[in-house]
């Protein structure tokens, strides 16, 4: 009989907590799962009791997963940590991994199978690292502990030229294809290739030179030449005087996870391209769906300072600035009021869906007014984009309004960039209405 797992889920989002909890119970029905709504609450629970694993939402009301992780490690808590990320937070997730997180999972992948796999891997990795540390304290158990670990483990000697491998376990051979006699006496760089990212290789070099821990994900190559993604954790081993005697590297093959992530990214990219063409077609080139900030139009000359948007105000001020910009650009009266109305609708959308946002008004000497409305909400889900942009009065928040369709009917061009990290709408109105044409020049 094994004791039930004790798991902590820290997220401000009740839906995310419930989704993770339900998914984990599919494989661990007896698990003791507790919730935290903030970094402070997660730290307090971790200090008062022990958890086998902690799931941290990358965005918490009082800090990021990285901050919370650092607080837990500073308090001496070594439970494996898995970070839950939104789309576009890969860089933040990488920082968390380098700070000691075991893994990260996109919220779009919170299925029972993926979470159970991540949990098993995190527990296995954590136990492997603990085994290694204990093995060096009790030298007579070293070989047995390292050989039993399911992760690839190498021990390197920094006191010899080029820090060669002096020991590797069977899992290392399973992952890389290299037998011990082919690896011993060589520096680990023999696993690298032309596609290995030099930035992360430099991080490893810095870690060895500075005698610190680090965790990176590298493109490595097996003996047969095939590529694999290696999540590598390096830790120094010190003697009783604090001198580094060895480095221990723990390797985890995360190739299948990365391939699945790449396939998902390609699928989303194709879907974005199809929707982009669809929207351009049915709106006669008025609506341009953007995949990245680089797809947004060039910013024109600033007309006013940014306008904060919230339930307390800002929408009316942004409309007034827009109207004045239209007058300055000599846009005809009917078209300037259309622009003002469309900007007001976009600003209200930001306030309703994200509670806050920012409006920016720009102009160009050729007689164009450009308004940016940005927010940091949850964005528009891909499956909701057709309704949200083309169906009159549609609102995923269940509120009343003219909707995005009205904006398209009253202005010359609308650029839309939306995702899990927020939404940017860029609205443009020219002095004269453009002649109907398709495709829009920006799509050519």
C-alpha positions in Angstrom: 0.0 0.0 0.0 1.3 3.4 -0.9 0.3 6.6 0.9 -2.0 8.8 -1.2 -0.3 11.6 -3.0 -0.5 15.1 -1.5 -0.9 17.7 -4.3 -1.3 21.5 -4.2 -2.9 23.4 -7.1 -2.2 27.2 -7.0 -4.3 29.2 -9.4 -6.6 32.2 -9.2 -8.8 30.6 -11.9 -11.4 28.2 -10.3 -12.0 26.6 -13.7 -8.3 25.8 -14.1 -8.1 24.4 -10.5 -11.2 22.2 -11.1 -9.9 21.0 -14.5 -6.5 20.0 -13.1 -8.0 18.4 -10.0 -10.5 16.3 -12.0 -7.9 15.3 -14.5 -5.5 14.1 -11.8 -8.2 12.1 -10.0 -8.8 10.1 -13.2 -5.4 8.4 -12.5 -5.0 9.1 -8.7 -8.5 8.8 -7.2 -7.1 8.7 -3.6 -4.9 11.8 -4.0 -5.2 14.5 -1.4 -5.6 17.7 -3.5 -5.6 21.2 -2.0 -6.2 24.6 -3.6 -4.4 27.9 -3.2 -5.5 31.2 -4.8 -2.3 33.2 -4.6 1.5 32.9 -4.1 1.1 33.9 -0.5 -1.5 31.1 0.2 0.6 28.6 -1.7 3.7 29.5 0.4 1.7 29.3 3.6 0.3 25.8 2.8 3.7 24.5 1.7 5.3 25.7 5.0 2.7 24.1 7.1 2.7 20.7 5.4 4.5 18.6 2.8 3.3 18.1 -0.8 4.5 15.5 -3.3 3.9 17.9 -6.2 2.8 21.5 -6.7 1.0 22.9 -9.8 1.6 26.6 -10.1 -0.4 28.9 -12.5 2.1 31.1 -14.3 0.0 34.1 -13.5 -1.2 34.6 -9.9 -2.8 37.7 -8.4 0.3 38.5 -6.3 3.1 37.3 -8.5 4.3 34.8 -11.2 5.0 31.2 -10.9 8.7 32.1 -11.0 8.4 34.3 -7.9 6.4 31.7 -6.0 8.9 29.0 -7.0 11.8 31.0 -5.7 10.0 31.7 -2.4 9.4 28.0 -1.9 13.0 27.0 -2.7 14.3 29.7 -0.4 12.1 28.2 2.3 13.8 24.8 1.8 10.8 23.2 0.0 12.0 20.8 -2.6 8.6 19.4 -3.9 8.6 19.1 -7.7 6.8 22.0 -9.3 4.9 22.0 -12.6 3.9 25.3 -14.1 0.6 25.9 -15.9 1.1 28.3 -18.8 -1.1 30.3 -21.2 -0.4 30.7 -24.9 2.6 32.9 -25.5 4.3 32.3 -22.1 7.0 29.9 -23.3 9.8 32.3 -22.3 8.4 32.7 -18.8 8.0 28.9 -18.6 11.7 28.5 -19.7 12.7 30.8 -16.9 10.8 28.7 -14.4 12.5 25.6 -15.6 15.9 27.2 -15.3 14.9 28.2 -11.7 14.1 24.6 -10.7 10.6 23.8 -12.0 10.3 20.2 -13.2 8.0 20.8 -16.1 5.4 23.1 -17.6 2.0 22.3 -19.3 0.0 24.6 -21.5 -3.5 25.1 -20.2 -4.8 24.0 -23.6 -3.3 20.6 -22.9 -4.8 19.9 -19.5 -6.0 16.4 -20.3 -5.9 13.5 -17.7 -3.3 11.7 -19.8 -1.0 14.7 -20.2 -1.2 15.7 -16.5 -0.7 12.1 -15.3 2.3 11.8 -17.5 3.7 15.1 -16.3 3.1 14.2 -12.6 4.7 10.8 -13.0 7.7 12.4 -14.7 8.0 15.1 -12.1 7.9 12.6 -9.3 10.3 10.4 -11.0 12.7 13.3 -11.8 12.5 14.6 -8.2 13.2 11.2 -6.8 16.1 10.6 -9.2 17.7 13.8 -8.1 17.2 13.0 -4.5 18.6 9.6 -5.1 21.7 11.1 -6.6 22.3 13.5 -3.7 21.8 10.7 -1.2 24.1 8.4 -3.1 27.0 10.9 -2.8 26.5 11.2 0.9 26.5 7.4 1.2 29.1 6.4 -1.4 28.5 2.7 -1.0 24.9 3.1 -2.3 25.9 5.3 -5.3 26.1 2.7 -8.1 22.9 1.0 -7.1 20.9 4.2 -6.8 22.2 5.7 -10.1 21.7 2.4 -12.0 18.1 2.2 -10.8 17.2 5.7 -11.9 14.9 5.9 -14.9 16.5 9.2 -16.1 19.9 9.4 -17.7 22.5 10.3 -15.1 26.1 11.2 -15.7 28.8 12.2 -13.2 31.6 14.5 -14.5 34.9 15.4 -12.9 35.8 19.1 -13.1 39.2 18.4 -11.7 40.3 16.6 -14.9 41.0 18.3 -18.2 37.7 19.1 -20.1 35.5 17.9 -17.3 35.1 14.3 -18.6 32.3 11.8 -17.8 33.5 9.3 -15.2 30.2 7.5 -14.7 26.9 7.0 -16.6 23.9 4.9 -15.8 22.0 2.4 -18.0 19.3 4.9 -18.7 21.9 7.2 -20.3 22.7 4.4 -22.8 19.0 3.8 -23.4 18.4 7.5 -24.2 21.5 8.3 -26.2 22.5 4.9 -27.7 26.1 5.3 -26.4 27.5 2.4 -24.3 29.5 3.4 -21.1 32.9 2.7 -22.8 31.9 5.1 -25.6 31.0 7.9 -23.2 33.5 7.7 -20.4 36.4 10.1 -20.6 34.6 12.4 -23.0 32.9 15.8 -22.3 29.1 15.7 -22.7 29.3 18.1 -25.6 29.7 15.1 -28.0 25.9 14.8 -27.8 25.6 18.3 -29.4 25.2 19.0 -33.1 24.8 21.8 -35.6 21.2 22.4 -34.5 22.0 22.7 -30.8 21.2 26.2 -29.6 24.4 28.0 -28.6 22.6 30.2 -26.1 21.7 27.2 -23.9 25.1 25.6 -24.4 26.6 28.9 -23.0 24.3 28.6 -20.0 25.7 25.2 -19.3 29.2 26.5 -19.6 28.4 29.4 -17.3 26.9 27.0 -14.8 30.1 24.8 -14.8 32.3 27.9 -14.5 30.3 29.5 -11.7 29.7 26.1 -10.0 25.9 26.5 -9.8 22.8 24.5 -10.5 21.1 25.0 -13.9 18.4 23.4 -16.0 18.2 23.8 -19.8 16.5 22.1 -22.7 18.9 21.2 -25.5 18.7 19.6 -28.9 21.0 16.6 -28.6 21.7 13.7 -31.0 21.8 10.0 -30.4 24.5 7.7 -31.6 22.4 6.9 -34.7 22.2 10.6 -35.5 18.5 11.1 -34.6 17.6 14.2 -32.7 16.1 14.2 -29.2 15.1 17.0 -26.8 17.1 16.7 -23.6 15.9 18.4 -20.5 19.2 18.6 -18.6 19.6 19.4 -15.0 23.2 20.0 -13.7 24.1 20.1 -10.0 27.5 20.6 -8.3 28.6 18.2 -5.6 30.7 19.7 -2.8 32.9 18.2 -0.2 32.7 19.2 3.5 34.9 22.3 2.8 32.5 23.5 0.0 34.8 22.6 -2.9 33.1 21.2 -6.0 34.3 17.7 -6.5 31.9 16.6 -9.3 29.0 17.6 -11.4 25.9 15.5 -11.8 23.8 15.7 -14.9 20.2 14.3 -15.0 18.8 13.8 -18.5 15.1 13.6 -19.4 14.1 12.8 -22.9 11.1 15.1 -23.6 11.1 14.5 -27.4 7.5 13.3 -27.6 6.2 16.2 -25.7 8.0 18.7 -27.9 6.9 17.0 -31.1 3.3 17.2 -29.8 3.7 20.9 -29.0 5.2 21.6 -32.4 2.4 19.8 -34.2 -0.2 21.8 -32.1 1.6 25.0 -33.0 1.6 24.1 -36.8 -2.1 23.2 -36.6 -3.0 26.6 -35.0 -0.9 28.4 -37.5 -2.7 26.8 -40.4 -6.1 27.5 -38.7 -5.1 31.2 -38.3 -4.1 31.4 -42.0 -7.5 29.9 -43.1 -9.4 32.3 -40.8 -7.3 35.2 -42.1 -8.3 34.5 -45.7 -11.9 33.8 -44.7 -12.3 37.1 -42.8 -10.6 39.1 -45.6 -12.9 37.5 -48.2 -16.3 38.0 -46.4 -15.4 41.6 -45.3 -13.9 42.7 -48.6 -10.5 43.1 -47.0 -11.6 45.2 -44.1 -10.8 42.7 -41.4 -7.2 41.5 -41.1 -6.5 38.7 -38.6 -3.0 39.0 -37.2 -0.9 36.1 -35.9 1.8 38.2 -34.3 2.4 41.8 -33.3 4.5 42.1 -36.5 1.4 41.7 -38.6 -0.2 44.8 -37.1 0.0 48.0 -39.3 2.9 50.5 -38.8 2.1 53.0 -36.0 1.4 56.5 -37.3 2.2 59.8 -35.6 0.9 60.0 -32.0 -2.0 62.4 -31.6 -2.5 62.2 -27.8 -1.2 60.4 -24.7 -2.5 56.9 -24.1 -5.9 56.8 -22.5 -6.5 54.3 -19.6 -9.8 52.4 -20.0 -11.8 51.0 -17.1 -15.3 50.8 -15.7 -14.5 54.1 -14.0 -14.0 55.9 -17.2 -11.8 56.5 -20.3 -14.2 55.4 -23.0 -15.7 58.8 -23.5 -12.3 60.5 -23.4 -11.0 58.1 -26.1 -14.0 58.9 -28.3 -13.4 62.6 -27.9 -9.7 62.3 -28.8 -10.7 60.2 -31.8 -13.2 62.8 -33.0 -10.7 65.6 -32.6 -8.1 63.6 -34.6 -10.7 63.1 -37.4 -11.4 66.8 -37.5 -7.6 67.5 -37.7 -7.2 65.0 -40.5 -10.1 66.6 -42.3 -12.2 63.5 -42.4 -15.8 64.2 -43.5 -18.3 64.6 -40.7 -20.3 61.3 -41.3 -17.1 59.3 -41.5 -15.6 60.9 -38.4 -18.7 60.0 -36.4 -18.6 56.4 -37.7 -15.0 56.2 -36.5 -15.9 57.7 -33.1 -18.7 55.1 -32.7 -16.5 52.2 -33.7 -13.7 53.2 -31.3 -16.2 53.5 -28.5 -17.5 50.0 -29.2 -13.9 48.6 -29.2 -13.1 50.4 -26.0 -16.2 49.0 -24.3 -15.3 45.5 -25.4 -12.0 45.8 -23.7 -13.6 47.1 -20.5 -16.4 44.4 -20.5 -14.1 41.4 -21.3 -10.8 42.4 -19.6 -12.0 45.1 -17.1 -9.2 47.4 -18.2 -7.4 48.4 -21.3 -5.6 51.3 -23.1 -6.5 53.4 -26.0 -4.0 55.1 -28.3 -4.9 57.7 -31.1 -2.6 58.3 -34.1 -2.8 60.3 -37.3 -1.1 60.6 -40.6 -0.7 63.6 -42.8 -2.4 61.8 -45.7 -5.6 62.0 -43.8 -5.7 58.8 -41.8 -6.7 58.3 -38.2 -5.6 55.1 -36.4 -6.7 54.0 -33.0 -5.2 51.1 -31.0 -7.3 49.5 -28.2 -5.4 46.9 -26.2 -6.2 44.8 -23.2 -4.7 41.9 -21.2 -7.8 39.7 -21.1 -8.2 36.1 -22.1 -8.6 36.9 -25.8 -11.1 35.5 -28.2 -11.0 31.7 -28.5 -10.3 30.4 -32.1 -13.7 28.7 -32.2 -15.5 31.9 -31.2 -13.7 34.2 -33.8 -16.3 33.9 -36.6 -19.2 34.7 -34.3 -17.3 37.4 -32.3 -16.3 39.3 -35.5 -19.1 38.6 -38.0 -22.3 38.1 -36.1 -24.1 41.2 -35.1 -24.5 41.8 -31.4 -22.6 38.6 -30.4 -20.7 38.7 -27.1 -19.1 35.8 -25.3 -19.7 37.7 -22.0 -23.4 37.7 -22.5 -23.6 41.5 -22.6 -25.5 43.8 -24.9 -23.8 45.8 -27.6 -23.5 46.4 -31.3 -20.6 44.0 -31.6 -17.5 43.7 -33.8 -19.7 43.5 -36.9 -20.8 47.1 -36.5 -17.2 48.2 -36.3 -16.5 46.6 -39.6 -19.5 48.3 -41.2 -18.4 51.8 -40.2 -14.6 52.0 -40.7 -12.1 51.3 -43.5 -9.8 48.7 -41.9 -9.7 46.7 -38.7 -6.7 44.7 -37.6 -7.3 42.0 -34.9 -4.6 40.3 -32.8 -6.0 38.1 -30.0 -4.7 35.3 -27.8 -4.5 34.1 -24.3 -2.3 37.1 -23.3 -4.8 39.7 -24.5 -6.3 41.4 -27.5 -5.2 44.4 -29.7 -7.7 46.0 -32.1 -6.4 48.6 -34.6 -9.0 50.7 -36.3 -8.2 52.9 -39.3 -10.3 55.5 -41.1 -9.1 57.5 -44.2 -10.2 60.9 -45.3 -12.0 59.3 -48.3 -13.6 55.9 -48.4 -11.4 53.4 -50.3 -12.7 51.8 -53.5 -14.0 48.3 -52.9 -11.3 45.8 -53.6 -10.0 42.4 -52.5 -7.6 41.2 -51.4 -6.6 44.1 -49.1 -3.0 45.3 -49.9 -1.7 44.1 -46.6 -2.6 40.6 -47.5 -0.9 40.6 -50.9 
